[in-house]
Amino acid sequence: MATQADQTADGAVQAIRVPRESVNADSVYIVGWLVPDGTLVEPGTDVCEVETSKAVFAVPSPSRGYLRHQAPIGAEVPVGGILGYVTVEAGTPLPTEAPEAGPSTRGVVRASVKAKRLIEQSGLDEGLFAGLGFVRERDVLKIIEAQRSAQTRQDPRGESRSEPLGPIQRRVARVMEQSVASIPVAYLDRRIDMHALRQRAEEVMTESRTLVTPVDLLVSAVASAAAQSPHFNSSLTADDRLQVFAQVNVGVAVDIGDDLYIVVVKDAARKPVPVIAKELHHLQYLAQRRRLGVSELEGGTITVTSMLGSGIHGFRPIPYPQQAAIVGICDPEPESTRAVLTLGFDHRIANGSQAAAFVAAIDAALRGT
């Protein structure tokens, strides 16, 4: 919501900023403008869509007036940064300050966060960008490409092309870096009977008349085991204390194209399998249509990830930051019904014998015993 500081003295111009209360990140990317520049809008009208690592959501107009686009589509804008303005008159002059799509780079040129990072990583002279005004990532990439072309020594690996990661995958990359750097992960594997698991899914589906998959059963089993072994439903704080969560919220990895989302089934230990199945299928439906909100993606306390149907027979999933464990499942070996169930856990909060008991509890819950 805009504050009084976002308005000019006469109230003729009001800034539209990235809302701090809706974003669990340091910046967002503009997916698109929902209303054309110069259009008269009412308070609460959704004017643009922005994307974080977890969701795409709309930003409303703070007041009645004429919408004035400021940040372009694809730009990275910090939390609290200016997306656009609402003016009393269509021709009201806008503030002379450049849009807050990122801090200035070393105080010489103004650049987006992505451009600034790329300039610093590449060690480029800022003088190369003189006269460009506001520097974006594509401007930096052009300079880098030009310098590469000018080099006499060719890459012995041959020709290549530069392809930036999408915004969601960039966030995933940062999250994974954080996890690997901060969590000492240990792994345990246990083989389970996939034939029996699929049979049980069919039985539950017949009884409940609800579509139930092995992943739905796994989410239920992990939630049940985590409720019995709360150390695996916890997070280690900076002062080496366990933050043990009363509610088991199971995050489930969902791949949509090139993007990865972690949708969250809240309070899963208290829900029967058919309810979990319906909820998870609805979350997957929203993910496929890029309609997930922040509430569907936050609050996970333990994560489940599945490689079923991929032809993969073993993998090492990485726990999510501020969680103690992740459980993965993959396909059985050819001509076998035994699949590997993998637990990746924070070795600071549990030892091998505790982890083995936790995996055994998941297996027992999968079998309904």
Protein Blocks (a to p, Z undefined) as FASTA:
>chain_A
ZZfklpcfkopaccddddfklpccfbdcdfbdfbdghiacdehiafbdcddfkbccdddd
fbdcddddfbdghiacdehiafbdcdfbfklccdfbdcffbccehhlaccdfklmmmmmm
nopafklmgonlpacfklmmmmmmmmmmmpmbdcfkbpcddddddfklmmmmmmmmmmmm
mmccddddddddfklmmmmmmmmmmmnopacdfklmmmmmmmmmmmmmmmlmccddfkop
acddfbdcddddddehjbccddddehkllpcfklmmmmmmmmmmmmmnopacfklmgoia
bdcddfehnlpabdcddddehiabdcddddddehiabdcddddddfklocfklmmmmmmm
mmmmmnoZZ
